Amino acid sequence: MISCRALYSLDRELRDALAERVWLPGGGYLVIQPTEALTVIDVNSGKAVSRKDKEEAVLKVNLEAAREICRQLRLREISGIVIVDFINQQQEDSKDKLLAALRSGLREDPHPSALIGFTALGLVELTRKKMGPALRETASRLLPGA
């Protein structure tokens, strides 16, 4: 008899949901690293940014990343302080569009959150209220070595 976990590939799905690297549709990717004090998310362009019209390409990757970050916060039940290192943008209107996209994504989240904004180092800071255990805490009981 086959188990439900095997039937629905739950182990693989859980491992995918906990992967450090998350690929974006346009070729960029996120690196998500939880620590004891906070979660750090690094946005990387991968092969998505060409030399031609770099600001536009960077904005596109950052907007994709903002949508995926909001999804990952919900999926992984990430809470507390979150620091995001987006790809550097030069234009203020690009930064405003990015913060607006993040704000919009966070409004869809049932957990209370606060978007602090850009720090002096150019990182984006936000907080998300803890409502239950993080997925990595739950998965560690289900998956050996997770």
PAZAPA-4460 file (N, C-alpha, C; in steps of 0.05 Angstrom, whole numbers, plus 32768, in hexadecimal, padded with zeros to 4 digits):
% residues 146
    n_x    n_y    n_z   ca_x   ca_y   ca_z    c_x    c_y    c_z   seq   type   mol
   8011   7FE8   8000   8000   8000   8000   8012   8019   8000     1      M     A
   800B   802C   7FF0   801A   8045   7FED   8011   805A   8001     2      I     A
   8023   8068   800E   801C   807C   8022   8012   8095   8014     3      S     A
   8002   80A5   8022   7FF8   80BF   8018   8010   80D1   8011     4      C     A
   8024   80D1   8022   803B   80E3   801D   8049   80DB   8003     5      R     A
   804B   80C1   7FFE   8058   80B9   7FE5   8045   80BE   7FCD     6      A     A
   802C   80B9   7FD1   8018   80BD   7FBB   8018   80DA   7FB1     7      L     A
   8018   80ED   7FC3   8017   8109   7FBC   8032   8116   7FBB     8      Y     A
   8048   8107   7FBD   8063   8112   7FBC   8067   8128   7FD1     9      S     A
   805C   8124   7FE8   805E   8139   7FFD   807A   813F   8006    10      L     A
   808A   812A   8008   80A6   812F   8010   80B4   8141   7FFD    11      D     A
   80B1   813C   7FE3   80BD   814C   7FCE   80B2   8169   7FCF    12      R     A
   8098   816B   7FD2   808B   8186   7FD3   8096   8195   7FEB    13      E     A
   8098   8188   8002   80A3   8196   801A   80C0   819E   8016    14      L     A
   80D0   818D   800B   80EC   8194   8006   80EE   81AC   7FF2    15      R     A
   80DD   81AC   7FDD   80DC   81C2   7FCB   80D4   81DC   7FD9    16      D     A
   80C0   81DA   7FEA   80B6   81F2   7FF9   80CB   81FD   800D    17      A     A
   80DE   81EC   8014   80F3   81F4   8027   810D   81FA   801A    18      L     A
   810F   81F8   8000   8128   81FC   7FF1   8132   8218   7FF6    19      A     A
   814C   821B   7FF8   8159   8235   7FFC   8155   8246   7FE3    20      E     A
   8156   823A   7FCC   8155   824A   7FB2   8139   8246   7FA6    21      R     A
   812D   825D   7F9F   8112   825D   7F92   8115   826B   7F78    22      V     A
   810F   825E   7F62   8112   826A   7F47   80FA   827B   7F40    23      W     A
   80FF   8291   7F33   80EA   82A3   7F2A   80E4   829E   7F0C    24      L     A
   80CC   82A4   7F03   80C5   829E   7EE7   80D8   82AA   7ED2    25      P     A
   80E3   82C2   7ED7   80F4   82D0   7EC4   8111   82C8   7EC4    26      G     A
   8119   82B4   7ED5   8135   82AB   7ED5   8144   82B4   7EEE    27      G     A
   8139   82C6   7EFE   8146   82CE   7F17   8140   82B9   7F2C    28      G     A
   814B   82BE   7F44   8145   82AB   7F5A   8148   82B9   7F75    29      Y     A
   813B   82AD   7F89   813E   82B6   7FA5   814F   82A2   7FB4    30      L     A
   815E   82AC   7FC7   816B   829B   7FDA   8160   82A2   7FF5    31      V     A
   8152   828F   8002   8145   8294   801C   8154   8286   8032    32      I     A
   815D   8295   8045   816D   828A   805B   8162   8293   8076    33      Q     A
   8154   8281   8083   814A   8288   809E   8160   8285   80B2    34      P     A
   8160   8297   80C5   8173   8296   80DC   8163   8297   80F5    35      T     A
   8170   8296   810C   8162   8298   8125   8155   82B3   8129    36      E     A
   8162   82C8   8120   8158   82E4   8125   8146   82EF   810F    37      A     A
   814B   82E7   80F6   813C   82F2   80E0   813F   82E0   80C8    38      L     A
   8130   82E7   80B3   8132   82D8   809A   813E   82EB   8085    39      T     A
   8152   82E2   8076   815E   82F2   8061   8157   82E6   8046    40      V     A
   814E   82F8   8034   8147   82F0   8019   8158   8300   8006    41      I     A
   8167   82F2   7FF5   8178   82FF   7FE2   816C   82FB   7FC6    42      D     A
   8169   8310   7FB7   815E   830F   7F9C   8175   8310   7F88    43      V     A
   8176   82FC   7F76   818B   82FB   7F62   817F   82FB   7F46    44      N     A
   818D   8308   7F34   8182   830A   7F19   8186   82F0   7F08    45      S     A
   8198   82DF   7F10   819D   82C7   7F00   81A4   82D0   7EE3    46      G     A
   8195   82C6   7ED0   819A   82CE   7EB4   8186   82E2   7EAA    47      K     A
   8177   82EE   7EBC   8160   82FF   7EB4   8168   831B   7EAD    48      A     A
   817F   8324   7EB4   8186   8340   7EAF   819C   8342   7E9A    49      V     A
   8195   8350   7E84   81A9   8355   7E6F   81B4   8371   7E72    50      S     A
   81C7   8378   7E63   81D3   8393   7E65   81C1   83A8   7E5A    51      R     A
   81B0   83A0   7E47   819E   83B3   7E39   8187   83B9   7E4C    52      K     A
   8182   83D3   7E51   816D   83DC   7E62   816D   83CE   7E7D    53      D     A
   8183   83D0   7E8B   8187   83C1   7EA4   8173   83C8   7EB9    54      K     A
   816D   83E2   7EBC   815A   83EB   7ED1   813F   83DD   7ECE    55      E     A
   8135   83DC   7EB5   811B   83CF   7EAF   811C   83B1   7EB6    56      E     A
   8132   83A4   7EAE   8135   8387   7EB3   8137   8382   7ED1    57      A     A
   8146   8393   7EE0   8148   838F   7EFD   812D   8393   7F0A    58      V     A
   811E   83A7   7F02   8104   83AC   7F0D   80F2   8394   7F08    59      L     A
   80F3   8388   7EF0   80E2   8371   7EEA   80E9   8359   7EFD    60      K     A
   8103   8354   7F01   810B   833E   7F13   8103   8344   7F30    61      V     A
   8107   835D   7F38   80FF   8365   7F54   80E1   8363   7F58    62      N     A
   80D1   836A   7F44   80B4   8368   7F47   80AB   834A   7F49    63      L     A
   80B8   8339   7F38   80B2   831C   7F3A   80BA   8312   7F56    64      E     A
   80D1   831B   7F5F   80DB   8313   7F79   80C8   831C   7F8F    65      A     A
   80BD   8334   7F8E   80AB   833E   7FA2   8092   832D   7FA4    66      A     A
   8087   8325   7F8D   806F   8314   7F8D   8076   82F9   7F9A    67      R     A
   808D   82ED   7F92   8095   82D3   7F9C   809C   82D4   7FB9    68      E     A
   80A8   82EA   7FC2   80AF   82EC   7FDF   8095   82EC   7FEF    69      I     A
   8081   82FB   7FE7   8067   82FB   7FF6   805C   82DE   7FF7    70      C     A
   805E   82D0   7FE1   8054   82B4   7FE0   8064   82A2   7FF3    71      R     A
   807F   82A5   7FF2   8090   8295   8003   808C   829B   8021    72      Q     A
   8086   82B3   8028   8081   82BA   8044   8069   82AA   804E    73      L     A
   8054   82A9   803D   803C   829A   8044   8041   827B   8044    74      R     A
   804D   8272   802F   8052   8255   802C   8064   824A   8042    75      L     A
   8079   8258   8049   808C   824F   805D   8085   8258   8079    76      R     A
   8070   8268   807C   8068   8273   8096   8080   8282   80A3    77      E     A
   808D   8292   8092   80A4   82A2   809C   8099   82B9   80AC    78      I     A
   80A4   82BE   80C3   809B   82D4   80D4   80B3   82E2   80E1    79      S     A
   80AD   82F8   80EE   80C2   8308   80FB   80CE   831C   80E7    80      G     A
   80E7   8322   80EA   80F5   8335   80D9   80FE   8327   80C0    81      I     A
   80F8   8334   80A9   8101   832A   808F   8111   8341   8081    82      V     A
   8129   833A   8079   8139   834D   806A   813D   8343   804E    83      I     A
   8136   8354   803A   8138   834C   801E   814D   835D   8010    84      V     A
   815F   8350   8003   8174   835D   7FF3   816C   835B   7FD6    85      D     A
   815C   836F   7FCD   8154   836F   7FB0   816C   8378   7FA0    86      F     A
   816A   8374   7F86   817F   837D   7F73   817E   839C   7F74    87      I     A
   8195   83A8   7F76   8196   83C6   7F78   8189   83D4   7F60    88      N     A
   8179   83E7   7F67   816B   83F8   7F53   8175   8415   7F57    89      Q     A
   8178   8423   7F41   8182   843E   7F43   816B   8453   7F44    90      Q     A
   8155   844D   7F36   8140   8461   7F34   812C   845F   7F4C    91      Q     A
   8126   8476   7F57   8113   8476   7F6E   80F7   846C   7F66    92      E     A
   80EE   8471   7F4E   80D3   8467   7F46   80D3   8449   7F45    93      D     A
   80EA   843C   7F3E   80EC   841F   7F3D   80EA   8414   7F5A    94      S     A
   80F7   8422   7F6C   80F6   841A   7F89   80D9   841D   7F93    95      K     A
   80CC   8432   7F8B   80B0   8436   7F94   809D   8420   7F89    96      D     A
   80A1   8419   7F70   8091   8403   7F64   8096   83E9   7F73    97      K     A
   80AF   83E4   7F7A   80B6   83CB   7F88   80A8   83CB   7FA4    98      L     A
   80AA   83E1   7FB3   809D   83E1   7FCD   807E   83DF   7FCA    99      L     A
   8073   83EB   7FB5   8056   83E9   7FB1   804E   83CC   7FAB   100      A     A
   805E   83BE   7F9C   8058   83A1   7F96   805A   8391   7FAF   101      A     A
   806E   8396   7FC0   8071   8387   7FD9   8059   838D   7FEC   102      L     A
   8052   83A7   7FEE   803B   83AF   7FFE   8022   83A1   7FF5   103      R     A
   801D   83A0   7FDB   8006   8393   7FD0   8005   8375   7FD7   104      S     A
   801C   8368   7FD4   801E   834B   7FDA   801A   8345   7FF7   105      G     A
   8024   8357   8008   8021   8353   8025   8004   8358   802E   106      L     A
   7FF5   8368   8020   7FD8   836D   8027   7FC8   8353   8023   107      R     A
   7FD0   8341   8011   7FC2   8328   800D   7FC8   8313   8022   108      E     A
   7FDB   8319   8033   7FE4   8306   8048   7FD1   8309   8060   109      D     A
   7FC7   82F2   806A   7FB6   82F4   8082   7FC5   82FB   809C   110      P     A
   7FDF   82F8   809C   7FEF   82FF   80B3   7FF6   831D   80B2   111      H     A
   7FF4   832B   80C9   7FFC   8347   80C9   801A   834A   80C3   112      P     A
   801F   835D   80B2   803B   8362   80AB   803F   8380   80A7   113      S     A
   8058   8388   80A9   805F   83A4   80A6   8077   83A7   8093   114      A     A
   8074   83B6   807E   808A   83BC   806C   8098   83D5   8075   115      L     A
   80B0   83D2   807F   80BF   83E9   808A   80CA   83FA   8073   116      I     A
   80D4   83ED   805F   80E0   83FB   8048   80FD   83F6   8045   117      G     A
   810A   8407   8036   8127   8404   8031   8137   840E   8049   118      F     A
   814B   83FF   8050   815E   8407   8065   8173   8419   8058   119      T     A
   8185   8424   8069   819B   8434   805F   81AE   8424   804D   120      A     A
   81AE   840A   8050   81BF   83F9   803F   81B2   83F0   8026   121      L     A
   8199   83F9   8021   818A   83F1   8009   817C   83D7   800B   122      G     A
   817A   83CC   8023   816B   83B3   8027   814E   83BA   802E   123      L     A
   813B   83A7   8028   811F   83AC   8030   811A   839C   8049   124      V     A
   810E   83AA   805C   8108   839E   8076   80E9   839C   8079   125      E     A
   80E0   8384   8083   80C4   8381   8089   80C1   836E   80A1   126      L     A
   80AA   836E   80AD   80A5   835C   80C3   808A   834E   80BD   127      T     A
   8088   8335   80C7   806F   8326   80C4   806A   8318   80DF   128      R     A
   8051   831B   80E8   804A   8310   8102   8049   82F1   8101   129      K     A
   8054   82E5   8117   8054   82C8   8119   8038   82BF   8122   130      K     A
   802D   82AC   8113   8012   82A2   811A   8013   8284   811F   131      M     A
   802A   8277   8119   802D   825B   811D   8049   8253   8116   132      G     A
   8050   8239   8117   806B   8231   8111   8072   8234   80F3   133      P     A
   808B   823A   80EE   8094   823C   80D2   8094   8221   80C5   134      A     A
   8091   8220   80AB   8091   8207   809C   80AA   81F7   80A2   135      L     A
   80C1   8203   80A4   80DA   81F4   80A9   80D9   81E7   80C5   136      R     A
   80CC   81F3   80D8   80C9   81E6   80F2   80B7   81CE   80F1   137      E     A
   80A1   81D1   80E3   808E   81BA   80E0   809A   81A4   80CF   138      T     A
   80A7   81AB   80B9   80B3   8197   80A7   80C9   8188   80B4   139      A     A
   80D8   8194   80C7   80EE   8186   80D3   80E4   816D   80E3   140      S     A
   80CB   816E   80EB   80BF   8157   80F9   80B6   8142   80E5   141      R     A
   80B0   814A   80CD   80A5   8138   80B9   80BB   812C   80A7   142      L     A
   80CF   813C   80A1   80E4   8133   808E   80FF   8131   809C   143      L     A
   810A   8119   809D   8125   8117   80A8   8139   8127   8098   144      P     A
   8149   8137   80A5   815E   8147   8098   8154   8161   808B   145      G     A
   813B   8168   8090   8130   8181   8084   8138   8199   8095   146      A     A
***
